[in-house]
């Protein structure tokens, strides 16, 4: 087995000790049917042609690889931003939903369900359902509905039914729980478009493959701009981990490339209000997968916290759990204040307002020590329109405290 294969999912659906499919019996046929055909469909000529056409003509790919001159000057290296914020719907999520709706259609499914935290996956799912004329139900925690109202209205305008979830702390974990319950009640006609590299096999691998268009483009764009197709560093934020998986997918086997991921530190990893799963989690089962999970001594899921709805999750994709455990990736925890400050920094230096999720990896820059010759590719996973209320509140508090 070569190194590339050791970083990819094995035939049983595991990355090392992480992964698998721990599912209710009623979903067994849905999941095994998907396992048996997804690779064949994704690799078929007609799927590739339709997927590539939609990515080009509908999503607007390739997304730019932008040399951020002022940001580079501050951190003493050459920083390129992979601009997933410029995709249709404003984030990387559309790459995955376009692919999965095509897959669902080939499986004969008529009804689509999804979970969402920040709302970007919900919007992307509602978008492709409108495009393909399919029924769409999106589960979203009430906490996230309140803080992401614009995305809720976008989903409704696109024709989706948004179902509020009021269990737990009413965020992404709880929305995922309800989506799985729905799937159990409608296994024959419903396809679940999972939004990240989480859930039972084959979803972590399926989502990573669909998002791998990001690293495929990075290779081509770097070759054109730098005369070589690899950077010294790849950097991305992780909640479930889909934009990060897409950013690193074609570089997993390239040891010349250092991988740096940022998870949500919240108010600090020792504060009791954090979503830093890789720092705080222990091996457990969450939403159909064995991975690192924030849990107490009795194995009960601990409620995560982050200012960012998209990173507010008590687990992590099994790929990223494995990359961290085996040392292939360095994972840093970035606190709320660090992320908010980094968002304002990018806005002022480059005229780009990032999503709060992306702001976490920007906040990791100050934790790094770069050489002037280093080439760094950092993925801006989404745009910050949806987060303006949080940014404005932070600025107001900063002004009042006299720290601006």
DAHU-V290664 format. One record per residue. N is the residue number from 1. SS is DSSP state (h for helix, s for strand, l for the rest). PSI is psi as a letter, one per 30 degrees, with the letter a starting at -180 (999 if undefined). OMEGA is omega in radians with two decimals (999 if undefined). Layout:
BEGIN
n: [N;N]
ss: [SS;SS]
psi: [PSI;PSI]
omega: [OMEGA;OMEGA]
END
This chain:
BEGIN
n: [1;2;3;4;5;6;7;8;9;10;11;12;13;14;15;16;17;18;19;20;21;22;23;24;25;26;27;28;29;30;31;32;33;34;35;36;37;38;39;40;41;42;43;44;45;46;47;48;49;50;51;52;53;54;55;56;57;58;59;60;61;62;63;64;65;66;67;68;69;70;71;72;73;74;75;76;77;78;79;80;81;82;83;84;85;86;87;88;89;90;91;92;93;94;95;96;97;98;99;100;101;102;103;104;105;106;107;108;109;110;111;112;113;114;115;116;117;118;119;120;121;122;123;124;125;126;127;128;129;130;131;132;133;134;135;136;137;138;139;140;141;142;143;144;145;146;147;148;149;150;151;152;153;154;155;156;157;158;159;160;161;162;163;164;165;166;167;168;169;170;171;172;173;174;175;176;177;178;179;180;181;182;183;184;185;186;187;188;189;190;191;192;193;194;195;196;197;198;199;200;201;202;203;204;205;206;207;208;209;210;211;212;213;214;215;216;217;218;219;220;221;222;223;224;225;226;227;228;229;230;231;232;233;234;235;236;237;238;239;240;241;242;243;244;245;246;247;248;249;250;251;252;253;254;255;256;257;258;259;260;261;262;263;264;265;266;267;268;269;270;271;272;273;274;275;276;277;278;279;280;281;282;283;284;285;286;287;288;289;290;291;292;293;294;295;296;297;298;299;300;301;302;303;304;305;306;307;308;309;310;311;312;313;314;315;316;317;318;319;320;321;322;323;324;325;326;327;328;329;330;331;332;333;334;335;336;337;338;339;340;341;342;343;344;345;346;347;348;349;350;351;352;353;354;355;356;357;358;359;360;361;362;363;364;365;366;367;368;369;370;371;372;373;374;375;376;377;378;379;380;381;382;383;384;385;386;387;388;389;390;391;392;393;394;395;396;397;398;399;400;401;402;403;404]
ss: [l;l;h;h;h;h;h;l;l;l;l;l;l;s;s;l;l;s;s;l;l;l;l;l;h;h;h;h;h;h;h;h;h;h;h;h;h;h;h;h;h;h;l;l;h;h;h;h;h;h;h;h;h;h;h;h;h;h;h;l;l;l;l;l;s;s;s;l;h;h;h;h;h;h;h;l;l;s;s;s;s;s;s;h;h;h;l;l;l;l;s;l;h;h;h;h;h;h;h;h;h;h;h;h;h;h;l;l;l;l;s;s;s;s;s;s;l;l;l;h;h;h;h;h;h;h;h;h;h;h;h;h;l;l;s;s;s;s;s;s;s;h;h;h;h;h;h;l;h;h;h;h;h;h;h;h;h;l;l;l;s;s;s;s;s;l;l;l;l;l;l;h;h;h;h;h;h;h;h;h;h;h;h;h;h;l;l;l;l;s;s;s;l;l;l;l;l;l;l;l;l;l;h;h;h;h;h;h;h;h;h;l;h;h;h;h;h;h;h;h;h;h;h;h;h;h;l;l;l;l;l;l;s;s;s;s;s;l;l;l;l;h;h;h;h;h;h;h;h;h;h;l;l;l;l;l;l;s;s;s;s;s;s;s;s;s;l;l;l;l;l;l;l;l;l;l;h;h;h;h;l;s;s;s;s;s;l;l;s;s;s;s;s;l;s;l;l;l;l;l;s;l;l;l;l;l;l;l;h;h;h;l;l;l;l;l;l;h;h;h;h;h;h;h;h;l;l;l;s;s;s;s;s;s;s;h;h;h;h;h;h;h;h;h;h;h;h;h;h;h;l;l;l;s;l;h;h;h;h;h;h;h;h;l;h;h;h;l;l;l;l;l;l;l;s;s;s;s;s;s;l;s;s;l;h;h;h;h;h;h;h;h;h;h;h;h;h;h;h;h;h;l;l;l]
psi: [k;l;e;e;e;f;f;l;k;a;f;f;g;k;j;b;f;k;b;a;j;j;l;l;e;f;g;e;e;e;e;e;e;e;e;f;f;e;e;e;e;e;f;l;e;e;e;e;e;e;e;e;e;e;e;e;f;e;e;g;l;k;k;l;j;k;j;j;e;e;e;e;e;e;g;h;a;j;k;k;k;j;i;f;f;f;l;k;f;g;l;f;e;f;e;e;e;e;e;e;e;e;e;e;e;f;f;g;k;f;k;k;l;l;l;l;d;f;f;e;e;e;e;e;e;e;e;f;e;e;e;g;h;k;k;k;k;k;k;k;k;e;e;e;e;e;f;h;e;e;e;e;e;e;e;e;e;f;g;l;k;j;k;k;k;g;l;b;g;h;a;e;e;e;e;e;e;e;e;e;e;e;e;e;f;h;f;e;f;k;k;j;j;k;f;a;h;a;a;l;k;g;e;e;e;e;e;e;e;e;f;f;f;e;f;e;e;e;e;e;e;e;e;e;e;f;g;l;g;k;l;e;k;k;k;l;l;k;d;e;g;e;e;e;e;e;e;f;e;g;g;e;f;j;f;f;k;k;k;k;k;k;l;j;f;b;g;k;f;g;f;f;i;l;g;i;e;e;e;f;l;l;k;a;k;k;h;g;k;k;a;k;k;j;l;a;f;g;g;k;k;k;k;l;k;k;f;j;e;f;g;i;k;g;a;k;k;f;e;e;e;e;e;e;e;f;g;e;k;k;k;k;k;k;l;e;e;e;e;e;e;e;e;e;e;e;e;e;e;f;h;j;j;l;l;e;e;e;f;e;e;e;f;f;e;f;f;l;j;l;l;f;f;k;k;k;k;k;j;j;f;l;l;g;e;f;g;e;e;e;e;e;e;e;e;e;e;e;e;e;f;g;f;999]
omega: [3.14;-3.02;-3.12;-3.12;-3.12;3.10;3.13;-3.12;3.10;-3.03;3.11;3.10;-3.10;2.89;-3.01;3.14;-3.02;3.08;-3.14;3.14;-3.14;-2.91;3.03;-3.12;-3.08;3.14;-3.04;-3.12;3.12;-3.04;-3.13;3.06;3.13;3.11;-3.01;-3.02;-2.96;-3.14;-3.13;3.14;-3.11;-3.09;-3.13;-3.08;-3.07;3.08;-3.11;-3.12;-3.13;3.13;-3.12;3.14;3.14;3.09;-3.12;-2.96;-3.07;-3.13;-3.13;3.13;0.06;3.04;-3.06;2.91;-2.93;3.07;-3.06;-2.97;-3.08;3.07;3.10;3.14;-3.13;-3.02;2.96;3.09;3.09;-3.08;2.98;3.08;3.03;-2.86;3.06;3.07;-3.11;3.05;2.95;-3.05;2.94;3.13;3.11;-2.99;-3.08;3.11;-3.09;-3.05;3.06;-3.14;-3.08;3.09;3.06;3.10;-3.14;3.14;3.12;3.09;3.09;-3.14;-3.08;-3.02;-3.09;2.98;3.13;2.98;3.06;3.08;3.11;3.13;-3.08;3.09;3.09;3.11;-3.13;3.11;3.10;-3.14;-3.10;3.06;3.04;-3.14;-3.06;3.10;3.13;3.12;-3.05;3.04;-3.12;3.09;-3.08;3.13;-3.10;3.08;-3.13;3.08;-3.14;-3.06;3.12;-3.03;-3.12;3.14;3.08;-3.14;3.07;3.13;-3.13;3.13;3.13;3.07;-3.13;2.96;3.12;-3.12;-3.12;3.13;-3.04;3.08;3.10;3.06;2.97;3.11;-2.94;3.13;-3.06;3.06;3.12;3.09;-3.08;3.10;3.12;3.08;3.09;-3.13;3.11;-3.12;-3.07;-3.03;-2.99;-3.03;-2.99;3.01;-3.14;3.05;3.08;-2.96;-3.10;-3.09;-3.14;3.11;-3.11;2.99;0.35;-3.01;3.14;3.12;3.13;-3.11;3.11;3.13;-3.14;3.11;-3.06;3.01;-3.14;-3.11;3.06;3.11;3.13;-3.13;-3.12;-3.07;3.10;3.12;3.13;-3.03;-3.01;-3.11;3.03;-2.98;-3.13;3.03;2.99;3.14;2.92;-3.07;3.14;3.06;3.09;2.92;2.87;2.96;-3.03;3.13;3.09;3.12;3.11;-3.13;-3.01;-2.91;-3.07;3.13;-3.07;-3.08;-3.05;-3.06;3.05;-3.05;3.07;-3.12;3.12;-3.12;3.13;3.03;-2.99;3.11;-3.13;3.11;3.14;-3.03;3.09;-3.00;-3.00;3.10;-3.02;3.01;-3.09;-3.00;-3.09;3.09;-2.97;-2.98;3.00;-3.11;3.13;3.14;3.10;3.06;3.00;-3.07;2.98;-3.08;3.02;-3.03;3.00;-3.03;3.11;-3.06;3.13;3.13;3.09;-3.09;3.07;-3.11;3.12;3.03;2.95;3.02;-3.12;-3.12;-3.10;3.12;-3.04;-3.02;-3.06;3.12;3.14;3.09;-3.08;3.07;-3.08;3.04;-3.13;-3.14;3.08;-3.08;-3.10;3.05;-3.14;-3.14;2.96;-3.11;3.12;3.07;-3.13;-3.07;-3.13;-3.06;3.12;3.13;-3.13;3.10;-3.14;3.10;3.11;3.12;3.13;-3.14;-3.09;-3.09;-2.99;-3.13;-3.14;3.09;-3.07;2.95;3.11;3.09;-3.14;-3.13;3.14;3.11;3.01;3.10;3.11;-3.10;-3.10;3.11;-3.07;3.00;-3.09;2.96;3.14;-3.11;-3.08;3.00;-3.07;3.02;-3.12;-3.09;2.98;-2.92;-3.12;-3.13;-2.93;-3.13;-3.07;-3.04;-3.09;3.10;3.12;3.14;-3.12;3.09;3.11;-3.14;3.12;-3.14;3.14;3.11;-3.12;3.14;3.13;-3.08;-3.12;999]
END
